[in-house]
């Protein structure tokens, strides 16, 4: 077989595999959508039957939501060790690194993957992109290590802000956070006590005040013009 024929056959095979992979993904996605659609009702009915004394609609809905979240989780990335010795030698990769170094968008360093708070920046009303409130990630930089050595760092994230710290400095940050957590708890206790005197205002009075403020601002801007 000629080189051109071999190339054509290989390309055809690759196209067939790619098409089959896409079709399999569509089927699995569609199946998952159907499972997710019927899961709340199935969980509700199962809990009514199996544990009627404990059953509540809220508990069934919460349990179904947890199951759906687990089903929708992306598959765990492969580690360097799972990819094999050849991969690790080629990329000077650590056994625990989850970066796909063949991806042009992947960082050059090695990462175990970040841990993150469930609390997100949007939960705090800070605006901007929806990001985890805090993240931490161990990385190793060992590119051309004979010339530049090997460095272990921790990337500590706060929303979109990122700090690169040594392990020792990271431990200092941890101790500072533990101290702050105790102080924050004291603030929470104080706020709970003070909030006992809080009350809601009168919507009609608030609306009248807003209208008066709007007229005042209009007079000021009109005079300035």
DRENTORLO-655530 format. One record per residue (C-alpha): residue number from 1; residue in three letters; chain; x, y, z. Coordinates in steps of 0.25 Angstrom, whole numbers, padded with zeros to 4 digits, always signed. Example, Ala and Ser with C-alpha at 12.3 -4.5 7.8 and 13.67 -1.06 7.14 Angstrom:
residues 2
1, ALA, A, +0049, -0018, +0031
2, SER, A, +0055, -0004, +0029
end
This chain:
residues 225
1, UNK, A, +0000, +0000, +0000
2, UNK, A, +0005, +0014, -0004
3, UNK, A, +0008, +0024, +0007
4, UNK, A, -0003, +0033, +0002
5, UNK, A, -0013, +0021, +0003
6, UNK, A, -0008, +0018, +0017
7, UNK, A, -0010, +0033, +0021
8, UNK, A, -0024, +0033, +0015
9, UNK, A, -0027, +0020, +0022
10, UNK, A, -0022, +0025, +0035
11, UNK, A, -0029, +0038, +0034
12, UNK, A, -0042, +0031, +0031
13, UNK, A, -0040, +0022, +0043
14, UNK, A, -0037, +0034, +0052
15, UNK, A, -0050, +0041, +0046
16, UNK, A, -0058, +0028, +0049
17, UNK, A, -0053, +0027, +0063
18, UNK, A, -0056, +0042, +0066
19, UNK, A, -0070, +0041, +0060
20, UNK, A, -0072, +0028, +0069
21, UNK, A, -0067, +0036, +0081
22, UNK, A, -0076, +0048, +0078
23, UNK, A, -0088, +0038, +0076
24, UNK, A, -0085, +0031, +0089
25, UNK, A, -0084, +0044, +0097
26, UNK, A, -0097, +0049, +0091
27, UNK, A, -0104, +0036, +0096
28, UNK, A, -0098, +0037, +0109
29, UNK, A, -0102, +0051, +0111
30, UNK, A, -0116, +0048, +0107
31, UNK, A, -0117, +0037, +0116
32, UNK, A, -0112, +0045, +0128
33, UNK, A, -0122, +0056, +0124
34, UNK, A, -0133, +0046, +0125
35, UNK, A, -0128, +0040, +0138
36, UNK, A, -0127, +0054, +0144
37, UNK, A, -0141, +0057, +0140
38, UNK, A, -0147, +0045, +0147
39, UNK, A, -0138, +0045, +0159
40, UNK, A, -0145, +0055, +0168
41, UNK, A, -0159, +0047, +0166
42, UNK, A, -0152, +0034, +0168
43, UNK, A, -0145, +0038, +0180
44, UNK, A, -0158, +0044, +0186
45, UNK, A, -0166, +0031, +0184
46, UNK, A, -0155, +0022, +0189
47, UNK, A, -0153, +0030, +0202
48, UNK, A, -0168, +0030, +0204
49, UNK, A, -0168, +0015, +0203
50, UNK, A, -0155, +0011, +0210
51, UNK, A, -0155, +0021, +0221
52, UNK, A, -0169, +0027, +0223
53, UNK, A, -0166, +0032, +0237
54, UNK, A, -0154, +0040, +0233
55, UNK, A, -0159, +0045, +0219
56, UNK, A, -0162, +0059, +0216
57, UNK, A, -0162, +0066, +0202
58, UNK, A, -0151, +0075, +0206
59, UNK, A, -0142, +0063, +0210
60, UNK, A, -0145, +0056, +0198
61, UNK, A, -0142, +0068, +0189
62, UNK, A, -0129, +0071, +0196
63, UNK, A, -0125, +0056, +0195
64, UNK, A, -0128, +0056, +0180
65, UNK, A, -0120, +0069, +0178
66, UNK, A, -0108, +0063, +0184
67, UNK, A, -0109, +0051, +0175
68, UNK, A, -0111, +0059, +0163
69, UNK, A, -0098, +0068, +0167
70, UNK, A, -0090, +0055, +0168
71, UNK, A, -0095, +0050, +0155
72, UNK, A, -0091, +0063, +0148
73, UNK, A, -0077, +0063, +0154
74, UNK, A, -0067, +0063, +0143
75, UNK, A, -0058, +0051, +0142
76, UNK, A, -0045, +0052, +0151
77, UNK, A, -0033, +0055, +0143
78, UNK, A, -0022, +0045, +0141
79, UNK, A, -0010, +0047, +0149
80, UNK, A, +0005, +0045, +0144
81, UNK, A, +0006, +0032, +0151
82, UNK, A, -0007, +0027, +0144
83, UNK, A, -0002, +0032, +0130
84, UNK, A, +0011, +0024, +0132
85, UNK, A, +0026, +0024, +0133
86, UNK, A, +0028, +0028, +0118
87, UNK, A, +0019, +0041, +0121
88, UNK, A, +0026, +0044, +0134
89, UNK, A, +0040, +0043, +0127
90, UNK, A, +0035, +0051, +0115
91, UNK, A, +0029, +0063, +0123
92, UNK, A, +0038, +0062, +0135
93, UNK, A, +0025, +0060, +0142
94, UNK, A, +0022, +0057, +0157
95, UNK, A, +0013, +0044, +0160
96, UNK, A, +0002, +0053, +0166
97, UNK, A, +0002, +0063, +0155
98, UNK, A, -0012, +0064, +0148
99, UNK, A, -0008, +0074, +0137
100, UNK, A, -0009, +0069, +0122
101, UNK, A, +0004, +0075, +0117
102, UNK, A, +0000, +0072, +0103
103, UNK, A, -0011, +0083, +0104
104, UNK, A, -0006, +0096, +0099
105, UNK, A, -0014, +0103, +0110
106, UNK, A, -0008, +0094, +0121
107, UNK, A, +0002, +0101, +0131
108, UNK, A, +0017, +0097, +0130
109, UNK, A, +0018, +0094, +0145
110, UNK, A, +0012, +0081, +0151
111, UNK, A, +0000, +0082, +0160
112, UNK, A, -0008, +0073, +0169
113, UNK, A, -0020, +0081, +0166
114, UNK, A, -0026, +0092, +0175
115, UNK, A, -0035, +0091, +0187
116, UNK, A, -0046, +0101, +0188
117, UNK, A, -0057, +0106, +0197
118, UNK, A, -0071, +0103, +0193
119, UNK, A, -0074, +0118, +0197
120, UNK, A, -0072, +0126, +0184
121, UNK, A, -0069, +0141, +0182
122, UNK, A, -0083, +0143, +0176
123, UNK, A, -0089, +0137, +0189
124, UNK, A, -0083, +0149, +0196
125, UNK, A, -0088, +0159, +0187
126, UNK, A, -0075, +0164, +0183
127, UNK, A, -0078, +0164, +0168
128, UNK, A, -0069, +0161, +0156
129, UNK, A, -0067, +0146, +0152
130, UNK, A, -0072, +0135, +0159
131, UNK, A, -0060, +0129, +0166
132, UNK, A, -0057, +0120, +0178
133, UNK, A, -0055, +0130, +0190
134, UNK, A, -0042, +0123, +0194
135, UNK, A, -0033, +0113, +0187
136, UNK, A, -0020, +0106, +0190
137, UNK, A, -0011, +0098, +0180
138, UNK, A, +0002, +0091, +0182
139, UNK, A, +0011, +0092, +0170
140, UNK, A, +0025, +0088, +0166
141, UNK, A, +0034, +0096, +0156
142, UNK, A, +0045, +0087, +0150
143, UNK, A, +0046, +0091, +0136
144, UNK, A, +0061, +0090, +0132
145, UNK, A, +0064, +0087, +0147
146, UNK, A, +0079, +0085, +0145
147, UNK, A, +0080, +0099, +0142
148, UNK, A, +0069, +0105, +0150
149, UNK, A, +0067, +0095, +0161
150, UNK, A, +0053, +0090, +0166
151, UNK, A, +0043, +0099, +0174
152, UNK, A, +0031, +0095, +0182
153, UNK, A, +0021, +0106, +0183
154, UNK, A, +0006, +0108, +0188
155, UNK, A, -0003, +0116, +0179
156, UNK, A, -0013, +0123, +0189
157, UNK, A, -0025, +0129, +0182
158, UNK, A, -0035, +0139, +0187
159, UNK, A, -0045, +0141, +0176
160, UNK, A, -0037, +0145, +0164
161, UNK, A, -0025, +0149, +0172
162, UNK, A, -0013, +0139, +0173
163, UNK, A, -0001, +0138, +0182
164, UNK, A, +0011, +0129, +0180
165, UNK, A, +0016, +0125, +0194
166, UNK, A, +0027, +0115, +0199
167, UNK, A, +0022, +0104, +0208
168, UNK, A, +0027, +0110, +0220
169, UNK, A, +0020, +0124, +0217
170, UNK, A, +0007, +0116, +0214
171, UNK, A, +0008, +0110, +0228
172, UNK, A, +0009, +0124, +0234
173, UNK, A, -0004, +0128, +0226
174, UNK, A, -0011, +0116, +0231
175, UNK, A, -0007, +0120, +0246
176, UNK, A, -0012, +0134, +0243
177, UNK, A, -0025, +0128, +0237
178, UNK, A, -0027, +0120, +0250
179, UNK, A, -0026, +0132, +0258
180, UNK, A, -0035, +0140, +0250
181, UNK, A, -0046, +0129, +0250
182, UNK, A, -0046, +0130, +0265
183, UNK, A, -0048, +0145, +0264
184, UNK, A, -0058, +0144, +0253
185, UNK, A, -0066, +0134, +0262
186, UNK, A, -0066, +0145, +0273
187, UNK, A, -0071, +0155, +0263
188, UNK, A, -0082, +0146, +0259
189, UNK, A, -0086, +0144, +0274
190, UNK, A, -0086, +0159, +0275
191, UNK, A, -0094, +0162, +0263
192, UNK, A, -0104, +0151, +0266
193, UNK, A, -0107, +0158, +0280
194, UNK, A, -0107, +0172, +0274
195, UNK, A, -0116, +0168, +0262
196, UNK, A, -0127, +0164, +0272
197, UNK, A, -0131, +0179, +0272
198, UNK, A, -0132, +0180, +0257
199, UNK, A, -0146, +0182, +0251
200, UNK, A, -0152, +0185, +0237
201, UNK, A, -0155, +0199, +0232
202, UNK, A, -0168, +0204, +0226
203, UNK, A, -0168, +0202, +0211
204, UNK, A, -0177, +0214, +0209
205, UNK, A, -0168, +0223, +0216
206, UNK, A, -0156, +0217, +0209
207, UNK, A, -0163, +0220, +0195
208, UNK, A, -0166, +0234, +0199
209, UNK, A, -0152, +0237, +0204
210, UNK, A, -0146, +0231, +0191
211, UNK, A, -0156, +0240, +0183
212, UNK, A, -0152, +0252, +0191
213, UNK, A, -0137, +0249, +0188
214, UNK, A, -0139, +0247, +0173
215, UNK, A, -0146, +0261, +0173
216, UNK, A, -0134, +0267, +0181
217, UNK, A, -0124, +0261, +0171
218, UNK, A, -0132, +0266, +0159
219, UNK, A, -0132, +0280, +0165
220, UNK, A, -0117, +0280, +0167
221, UNK, A, -0114, +0274, +0153
222, UNK, A, -0124, +0284, +0147
223, UNK, A, -0117, +0296, +0154
224, UNK, A, -0103, +0291, +0150
225, UNK, A, -0108, +0290, +0135
end
